[in-house]
Amino acid sequence: MHAVVSLCGLVVLLCFAWLLSHNRKAVNWRVVGWGLGIQFIFALFIFVIPAGSKLFLLINDVVNAVLDSATEGTKFVFGPLAVPPGTTDAAGNPSPGFILATQSLATIVFFAALVSVLYYVGVMDKIIQGFAWLFTRLMRISGAESLVASSNIFVGVEASLMVKPYLAKMTRSELNTVLTAGMATIASSMLAAYVMILRNGFPTIAGHLVSASILNAPAAIIMSKLLYPEEGHPETLGRHVKGVQEKEDGLFASIINGANSGVRLVVGIVALLLAFLGLVALVNKLFLLAGNPINSLIGIHIDWSLKGLLGYLFYPFTVLLGIPLADAGAIAKILGERVIVTEVVAFQDLASLIATNPQISPRSVVIATYALTGFAHVASLAIFVGGIAALVPARTRDLSSLGFRALLGATLATMLTATIAGLLYTNGSVLLMNG
């Protein structure tokens, strides 16, 4: 029954995006069809075919092994503060509990350095080129936007650097795809933080995050081309292009520069959390001051906090994802708050929900994870629009006007991937929280 709901949700999300389209008559349904086909083929291989399930678990184990290696550095620098919850350090000292800065955010530096090394030795470039070729060949979109979407599976706003020479001549539809893909996926450096937040209550989280980020790339292209179809003739239409990337001078240079990039990312995340959480707390107080008298007047309890109001907005979508009704209210609030306070806080709240509510369905947690995997929030909107506008100032006006449409597309893309997870979820599947 729940799988049927997820299937209906998938159709509703596509129709919803089409209804909000800039030009419904110009929608290229080949893009939509092949995008869904790529998602389903990959998802079936990972979650249904036995060989794919083994690969999924291998990926999960590899990511966790790498993450365990990353904690050696954080433990050396931060001591007991870096010890994950439920474990002890070499001296037998117990963990003080979960600390975001020293246990999750600090590991981003290691992962950023690792990704930089993989770029230097050529591994990452080959993987990205492979995905880009697949998207260009099957969906018949431009090579430039395919390359950006593929790069965003592994990196963040810096993915746009790979197509810098093409940005000035991109159509508005292409620019919308660049923004949407950026906000619908996660950088591999951030994956470490999410795994640290959730893996105690969700042991197979690493594999799910990797598969979600891959699935979100074609989902982002689908939603982008529904919301803003191609009306022009892209310069690289149907043509595979190679990215522009500066090669590091050496292995150690790549490690140093990657680590420094990770530090800047951590500082940026901390600054955003400090600013946005404070502002949200202030807005919440104002809303509650205005809303509580209304509750008394009408005799109905309404949650006037931002999280509560966004929960009401996201509730119908949460149900359509295939999440059981018993969990839909709590999950809807978490999905809603991601738009305002970033996915880091949303993942933390999901982890808290798992820890404090043993009755929550594993299905709900799995689907929520897929729906949350992406940079689809207001802070990210500013980062991507500002970052790409800095590379091509002449297109600042176009990027700014497309920003909120791209944010909507990214949000719908993550939910589209979540419906596929819900559709393929079975009690005997590797999708189960415990693998």
Backbone hydrogen bonds, N-H to C=O, Kabsch-Sander energy under -0.5 kcal/mol:
donor,donor_aa,acceptor,acceptor_aa,energy
5,V,1,M,-1.8
6,S,2,H,-2.2
7,L,3,A,-2.2
8,C,4,V,-2.4
9,G,5,V,-2.7
9,G,320,L,-0.5
10,L,6,S,-2.2
11,V,7,L,-1.8
12,V,8,C,-2.6
13,L,9,G,-2.6
14,L,10,L,-1.9
15,C,11,V,-2.5
16,F,12,V,-2.8
17,A,13,L,-2.2
18,W,14,L,-2.2
19,L,15,C,-2.6
20,L,16,F,-1.3
21,S,18,W,-1.4
22,H,227,L,-2.5
26,A,23,N,-1.4
27,V,24,R,-1.0
29,W,27,V,-0.9
31,V,28,N,-0.8
32,V,28,N,-1.1
33,G,29,W,-2.8
34,W,30,R,-2.8
35,G,31,V,-2.2
36,L,32,V,-2.4
37,G,33,G,-2.2
38,I,34,W,-2.7
39,Q,35,G,-2.0
40,F,36,L,-2.8
41,I,37,G,-2.6
42,F,38,I,-2.2
43,A,39,Q,-2.8
44,L,40,F,-2.9
45,F,41,I,-2.0
46,I,42,F,-2.2
47,F,43,A,-2.9
48,V,44,L,-2.1
49,I,44,L,-2.1
53,S,49,I,-2.3
54,K,50,P,-2.2
55,L,51,A,-1.8
56,F,52,G,-2.6
57,L,53,S,-2.2
58,L,54,K,-2.1
59,I,55,L,-2.8
60,N,56,F,-2.3
61,D,57,L,-2.4
62,V,58,L,-2.8
63,V,59,I,-2.7
64,N,60,N,-2.1
65,A,61,D,-2.3
66,V,62,V,-2.7
67,L,63,V,-2.6
68,D,64,N,-2.5
69,S,65,A,-1.7
70,A,66,V,-2.0
71,T,67,L,-1.5
72,E,69,S,-1.1
73,G,69,S,-0.6
73,G,70,A,-0.8
74,T,70,A,-1.2
75,K,71,T,-2.7
76,F,72,E,-1.7
77,V,73,G,-2.0
78,F,74,T,-3.2
79,G,75,K,-1.8
81,L,78,F,-1.4
82,A,79,G,-2.0
83,V,80,P,-1.4
87,T,84,P,-1.6
89,D,93,N,-2.2
92,G,89,D,-2.0
95,S,87,T,-1.8
103,Q,99,I,-2.1
104,S,99,I,-0.6
104,S,100,L,-1.8
105,L,100,L,-2.5
106,A,101,A,-1.1
107,T,104,S,-0.7
108,I,104,S,-0.5
108,I,105,L,-1.3
109,V,106,A,-1.0
110,F,106,A,-0.6
111,F,107,T,-2.1
112,A,108,I,-2.6
113,A,109,V,-1.9
114,L,110,F,-2.4
115,V,111,F,-2.6
116,S,112,A,-1.9
117,V,113,A,-2.0
118,L,114,L,-2.3
119,Y,115,V,-2.1
120,Y,116,S,-2.1
121,V,117,V,-2.3
122,G,119,Y,-0.8
123,V,118,L,-1.2
124,M,118,L,-1.4
126,K,122,G,-1.5
127,I,123,V,-1.8
128,I,124,M,-2.5
129,Q,125,D,-2.5
130,G,126,K,-1.8
131,F,127,I,-2.0
132,A,128,I,-2.6
133,W,129,Q,-2.5
134,L,130,G,-1.9
135,F,131,F,-2.5
136,T,132,A,-2.5
137,R,133,W,-2.6
138,L,134,L,-2.4
139,M,135,F,-2.0
140,R,136,T,-1.1
141,I,135,F,-0.5
143,G,236,T,-2.7
146,S,142,S,-1.9
147,L,143,G,-2.1
148,V,144,A,-2.0
149,A,145,E,-2.4
150,S,146,S,-2.3
151,S,147,L,-2.5
152,N,148,V,-2.3
153,I,150,S,-1.1
154,F,151,S,-1.8
155,V,151,S,-2.5
159,A,156,G,-2.3
160,S,157,V,-1.6
161,L,158,E,-1.4
162,M,159,A,-1.3
163,V,160,S,-1.0
164,K,161,L,-1.3
166,Y,163,V,-1.8
167,L,163,V,-1.0
167,L,164,K,-0.8
168,A,164,K,-0.6
169,K,166,Y,-0.7
170,M,166,Y,-0.5
170,M,167,L,-1.1
175,L,171,T,-2.3
176,N,172,R,-2.2
177,T,173,S,-1.8
178,V,174,E,-2.4
179,L,175,L,-2.2
180,T,176,N,-2.6
181,A,177,T,-2.9
182,G,178,V,-1.5
183,M,179,L,-1.8
184,A,180,T,-1.6
185,T,181,A,-0.8
188,S,154,F,-2.8
190,M,187,A,-1.0
191,L,187,A,-1.1
192,A,188,S,-0.7
193,A,190,M,-0.6
194,Y,190,M,-1.7
195,V,191,L,-2.4
196,M,192,A,-2.2
197,I,193,A,-1.7
198,L,194,Y,-1.9
199,R,195,V,-2.8
201,G,198,L,-0.8
202,F,198,L,-1.6
204,T,433,M,-1.4
205,I,202,F,-1.9
208,H,204,T,-1.6
209,L,205,I,-2.5
210,V,206,A,-2.0
211,S,207,G,-2.3
212,A,208,H,-2.7
213,S,209,L,-2.2
214,I,210,V,-1.8
215,L,211,S,-2.7
216,N,212,A,-2.1
217,A,213,S,-0.7
217,A,214,I,-0.9
219,A,215,L,-1.5
220,A,216,N,-2.4
221,I,217,A,-1.7
222,I,218,P,-2.4
223,M,219,A,-2.5
224,S,220,A,-2.4
225,K,221,I,-2.4
226,L,222,I,-1.3
227,L,223,M,-2.6
228,Y,224,S,-2.7
237,L,234,P,-1.4
238,G,141,I,-1.5
239,R,236,T,-2.2
240,H,238,G,-0.5
244,V,162,M,-2.2
245,Q,243,G,-0.7
254,S,250,G,-2.0
255,I,251,L,-1.9
256,I,252,F,-2.6
257,N,253,A,-2.8
258,G,254,S,-2.2
259,A,255,I,-2.6
260,N,256,I,-2.5
261,S,257,N,-2.1
262,G,258,G,-2.1
263,V,259,A,-2.2
264,R,260,N,-2.2
265,L,261,S,-2.2
266,V,262,G,-2.5
267,V,263,V,-2.6
268,G,264,R,-2.3
269,I,265,L,-2.5
270,V,266,V,-2.7
271,A,267,V,-2.5
272,L,268,G,-2.3
273,L,269,I,-2.6
274,L,270,V,-2.7
275,A,271,A,-2.4
276,F,272,L,-3.2
277,L,273,L,-2.1
278,G,274,L,-1.1
279,L,275,A,-2.3
280,V,276,F,-2.9
281,A,277,L,-2.0
282,L,278,G,-1.9
283,V,279,L,-2.7
284,N,280,V,-2.8
285,K,281,A,-1.9
286,L,282,L,-1.9
287,F,283,V,-2.8
288,L,284,N,-2.7
289,L,285,K,-2.2
290,A,286,L,-1.8
291,G,287,F,-2.8
292,N,288,L,-2.5
294,I,290,A,-0.6
295,N,291,G,-2.2
296,S,292,N,-2.0
297,L,293,P,-1.9
298,I,294,I,-2.6
299,G,295,N,-1.8
300,I,295,N,-0.6
302,I,300,I,-0.6
304,W,302,I,-0.9
309,L,305,S,-2.9
310,L,306,L,-2.7
311,G,307,K,-1.7
312,Y,308,G,-1.8
313,L,309,L,-1.8
314,F,310,L,-2.5
315,Y,311,G,-1.0
318,T,314,F,-2.6
319,V,315,Y,-2.3
320,L,316,P,-2.0
321,L,317,F,-1.3
322,G,319,V,-1.5
323,I,318,T,-1.2
327,D,324,P,-1.6
328,A,324,P,-1.2
329,G,325,L,-0.6
331,I,327,D,-2.3
332,A,328,A,-2.6
333,K,329,G,-1.4
334,I,330,A,-1.3
335,L,331,I,-2.7
336,G,332,A,-2.4
337,E,333,K,-2.3
338,R,334,I,-1.2
339,V,335,L,-0.5
339,V,336,G,-1.0
340,I,337,E,-1.2
341,V,337,E,-3.1
342,T,338,R,-1.1
345,V,341,V,-0.6
346,A,342,T,-1.4
347,F,343,E,-2.8
348,Q,344,V,-1.8
349,D,345,V,-2.4
350,L,346,A,-2.0
351,A,347,F,-2.3
352,S,348,Q,-2.2
353,L,349,D,-2.2
354,I,350,L,-2.2
355,A,351,A,-2.1
356,T,352,S,-2.4
357,N,353,L,-1.7
360,I,357,N,-1.9
365,V,361,S,-1.6
366,V,362,P,-2.5
367,I,363,R,-2.4
368,A,364,S,-2.4
369,T,365,V,-2.2
370,Y,366,V,-1.8
371,A,367,I,-2.1
372,L,368,A,-1.6
373,T,369,T,-1.1
374,G,372,L,-1.5
375,F,185,T,-1.1
377,H,375,F,-2.0
378,V,339,V,-2.7
381,L,377,H,-1.8
382,A,378,V,-1.7
383,I,379,A,-1.9
384,F,380,S,-2.9
385,V,381,L,-2.3
386,G,382,A,-2.2
387,G,383,I,-2.6
388,I,384,F,-2.3
389,A,385,V,-2.1
390,A,386,G,-1.5
391,L,387,G,-0.7
391,L,388,I,-0.6
392,V,388,I,-1.6
395,R,392,V,-2.2
396,T,393,P,-1.7
399,L,395,R,-2.6
400,S,396,T,-2.6
401,S,397,R,-2.0
402,L,398,D,-1.5
403,G,399,L,-0.9
403,G,400,S,-0.5
406,A,402,L,-2.4
407,L,403,G,-2.2
408,L,404,F,-2.2
409,G,405,R,-2.3
410,A,406,A,-2.6
411,T,407,L,-2.2
412,L,408,L,-2.5
413,A,409,G,-2.2
414,T,410,A,-2.1
415,M,411,T,-1.6
416,L,412,L,-2.3
417,T,413,A,-2.1
418,A,414,T,-1.6
419,T,415,M,-1.9
420,I,416,L,-1.4
421,A,417,T,-2.0
422,G,418,A,-2.4
423,L,419,T,-2.2
424,L,420,I,-1.8
425,Y,421,A,-0.8
429,S,426,T,-1.7
432,L,429,S,-1.7
435,G,432,L,-1.9
